[in-house]
Amino acid sequence: MTVSVPLWPAVLGRFGWQDLPFVRAWENPTISEIIGAFAGALVVVGAIIVAALLTRYGKWRYLWTEWLTSLDHKKIGIMYIVVAFVMLSRALVEAVLMRMQQAVAIENPGFLSPDHFGQLFSTHGSIMIFFMAMPFLTGMINYVLPLQIGARDMAFPWANSIALWLTIGAAGLMMASLVVGEFSTGGWSGYPPYTERTFSPGVGVDYWIWAVTLGSIGSTMAGINIACTVYKLRAPGMRFMRMQMFAWTSLCTSILMIFAMPPLTVATLLLALDRYLGFHFFTNDLGGNMMNYANMFWLFGHPEVYILILPAFGVYSEVVSTFSTKDLYGYTSLVIATMAIAVLSFTVWVHHFFTMGQSANVNAAFGIATMTIGVPTGVKIYDWIWTMFRGEVRFTVPMLYALAFMMTFVLGGFTGIILAMPPLDYLVHNTLFLVAHFHNMLIPGLLYGMLAGYHYWFPKAFGFRLDERWGRIAFTCWVVGFYLAFFPLYVLGASGMARRTQAIFEPSFRPWLYVAGVGAFVLLAALTSLGIQLWVSIRDRAKTRVEAGDPWDGRGLEWSVSAPPPEYNFAVLPLIDGRNPFYDHKHDEGQPDPYASPAAYEDIVMPRGSATSVVIGLVAAVAAFGLIWEIWGLTIVALQVIVAAVVLRSFGRDQHRTIPAAEVAREHEAWLTRVRATPAIPRQLETAAVNRGLAEIVA
Amino acid sequence: MSEPELAHAGLNLGDTGALTQDQAENAIFGFWIFLMSDAVIFALLFATYGTMIASTVGGPTPASEFKLLPAFVETLLLLTSSATFGRATIAMKYDEPRRVLFGWLGATLGLGLVFLAFEANDFATMFAHGAYPMRSGFLSSFFALVGLHGLHVAVACFWLVVMVGQVCAYGLDARVRINLLRLGLFWHLLDIVWIAIFSVVYLQGNIG
């Protein structure tokens, strides 16, 4: 922990020269400090390079008007996912550093100071949950959901944009902590009393508090928006039991967000009251009770697990059904299972702190509730297996992820049952066994799912397919890397190695830590392969264009429009008459031709772009920055700007533009003409260059 | 699909003006969901208060600090303000003369501000007794719960002023109507939360 002398408290608050990692590295050139300075420099140089490139190619205006201020749910979705990939890169590199430290720090101090190591595991966890997983799934829901339910946008496009920009602002705070100051060493869960001012006086915990608070408010808004979209904006005839599974899991996720994000906001804000104003919610003295924090944090934290996993379940349902060329097996049971998981997820939070001292009966109740969740999850796994059974399974990249998920996730589920038994949990609590378990759940249950969705819907979003070969290489690395990096941790955890350990004094752990270290590098190779894949795919995009919009012989409505879809999604809102309307219309005799010209077009009203949402999100981060550094004036001004922006927007009128029916007709008819000129291809050729996005219909 | 008669909970504006059923339905429904998440926040603060009520650490206790009379007056003020807001919404629904609408909205704002003044006075009295939030866990949780409610009322008062400005600027167009309906829901929620505060905090403090 650095203690620096404030330079100019009236204006710069707590800031002193030693808050810059470069100065720290200059004064104390250890490897640990130099890595910190290097990371800070990377953020600064990266920002400068991006800005320079934008200026060089004159893209600022384009970026501002077409993307940053856009209220189009598809662009907002893509921006969320860009944020997720940037943050994934950082957090993965941090994971590699931690694995390296543990591999060399056996009876040896290693190369990272304990404080630096503490910051690494705190940022790694916080980023992976709040700034990788959450933006990734929110972005994917944003992009896909309105297309799947036949809507033209989300219910509240402006709030959608604010939610995005609050997330970006919060992610910006995470990045700022690399350049100015330090980050919390209290882990991603930030347990007090350690995170109280008495024990963590620096700016680190404040960075954590405000980044997480802004992120949680953004996620609450996103949840309200998603739920309202599903409830109110379904196309005519789209009954609940006709929705695609991804729409169902999005709905359940959004309900969880609405109920589970506020407890996190309350927990972090009460901690902030303790730290800033000397309240006694979670302190050791004067009646504080840190168990309240643990309860509130995990009242958020456990539903959060299902917020993360349910969208991936939705992706797998789509992928398995599409690539098995079969209807989803047990649709109704999947819907019930998803809802059951959503409800049960609120009844298990105590299993995160069995050892905290509540009575054995309380632990037993929560242990049983925890095991109960395995039942609906098992239903889902069986449903996917039955979907594949006697199907024509095509082993594309998304399908490979789905298969790897099913096997890996079940293994993680078994270790979850072990942890759900309080007596066993006492033995492995706070060890690497737990770390192995939740990575075993979240890597297949979130990351593989999001990557499967990324490969599956990428052609829809950008009009060309991702490179299949590099996709397979990346897939192999993600799977092999996962097993190498995390299965040794089960052994280490069961042998008693505590999590978050900076130095190890047990030589027999060495081989397992080496294997885990190799695994971390394989995972890094996986991420690099994804980068190469994107590069190769963009380079060769002329060969993989799928403008007709249906590269995988898809089932949901999203495949019935062009790739990329027009701003208004549907030239004419579809009438839904079944569970797979697009697929059935394509394949069944006597059904209306999905590529027929509609009888009539209508004017379409779409929201204009808005700068106020960008301002609100980013200025909220500025207000938080002021709070972190105790630059009170900055915070007050920033809050006033936010209020002014909200009021200004509420006084605005003329925030929509009308796209005339003639223009819609011209665009849509032009696309239909091109579709009719597109060769239809059989499924066996879908990864070949001839796939232009039109599926061959075998009678 | 046939249009349902009462498409959204709350005062229905169907067939009474510029507002289409669809617009009102989505906007009001979304706001109900928001109120639900806000209610979760209050629920957690109530739970926190419940766990910390005994954590007085030798300092002020509920019995020594909570006066029933001002709390009762505050309750009456808020309940009356909900009634006046309801009357304002009816004035909006039936396009009564503008001064009627402004009159009822003004009365609501006045009652809200008097409530805040009473609450500020309560807090000042407690501070003068040495009952400030840094004193004990009990007082921390009290000030967080009741203070957050007061903050909500203050925000609602500010919002009301903004809405009066919008009525002046645009008359009762669709968005103004939707936002007045939302503000009404918000105001009534604060009323409900206050009733819980009155029961859980003030009554329990005096009786228990």
Chai-1 contact restraints between the chains, C-beta under 6 A:
chainA,res_idxA,chainB,res_idxB,connection_type,confidence,min_distance_angstrom,max_distance_angstrom,comment,restraint_id
A,A155,B,N26,contact,1.0,0.0,6.0,A-B,restraint_1
A,A155,B,G30,contact,1.0,0.0,6.0,A-B,restraint_2
A,F156,B,G30,contact,1.0,0.0,6.0,A-B,restraint_3
A,T220,B,S37,contact,1.0,0.0,6.0,A-B,restraint_4
A,I224,B,I33,contact,1.0,0.0,6.0,A-B,restraint_5
A,I224,B,F34,contact,1.0,0.0,6.0,A-B,restraint_6
A,A227,B,I33,contact,1.0,0.0,6.0,A-B,restraint_7
A,C228,B,F29,contact,1.0,0.0,6.0,A-B,restraint_8
A,C228,B,G30,contact,1.0,0.0,6.0,A-B,restraint_9
A,K232,B,N26,contact,1.0,0.0,6.0,A-B,restraint_10
A,K232,B,F29,contact,1.0,0.0,6.0,A-B,restraint_11
A,I258,B,S37,contact,1.0,0.0,6.0,A-B,restraint_12
A,F259,B,V40,contact,1.0,0.0,6.0,A-B,restraint_13
A,P262,B,S37,contact,1.0,0.0,6.0,A-B,restraint_14
A,P262,B,V40,contact,1.0,0.0,6.0,A-B,restraint_15
A,P262,B,I41,contact,1.0,0.0,6.0,A-B,restraint_16
A,P263,B,L44,contact,1.0,0.0,6.0,A-B,restraint_17
A,V266,B,I41,contact,1.0,0.0,6.0,A-B,restraint_18
A,V266,B,L44,contact,1.0,0.0,6.0,A-B,restraint_19
A,G278,B,M134,contact,1.0,0.0,6.0,A-B,restraint_20
A,F279,B,P133,contact,1.0,0.0,6.0,A-B,restraint_21
A,F279,B,S140,contact,1.0,0.0,6.0,A-B,restraint_22
A,H280,B,G137,contact,1.0,0.0,6.0,A-B,restraint_23
A,H280,B,S140,contact,1.0,0.0,6.0,A-B,restraint_24
A,F281,B,S140,contact,1.0,0.0,6.0,A-B,restraint_25
A,L286,B,V57,contact,1.0,0.0,6.0,A-B,restraint_26
A,L286,B,S136,contact,1.0,0.0,6.0,A-B,restraint_27
A,G287,B,S55,contact,1.0,0.0,6.0,A-B,restraint_28
A,G287,B,V57,contact,1.0,0.0,6.0,A-B,restraint_29
A,G287,B,S136,contact,1.0,0.0,6.0,A-B,restraint_30
A,G287,B,G137,contact,1.0,0.0,6.0,A-B,restraint_31
A,G288,B,G137,contact,1.0,0.0,6.0,A-B,restraint_32
A,N292,B,T48,contact,1.0,0.0,6.0,A-B,restraint_33
A,N292,B,T51,contact,1.0,0.0,6.0,A-B,restraint_34
A,V647,B,V162,contact,1.0,0.0,6.0,A-B,restraint_35
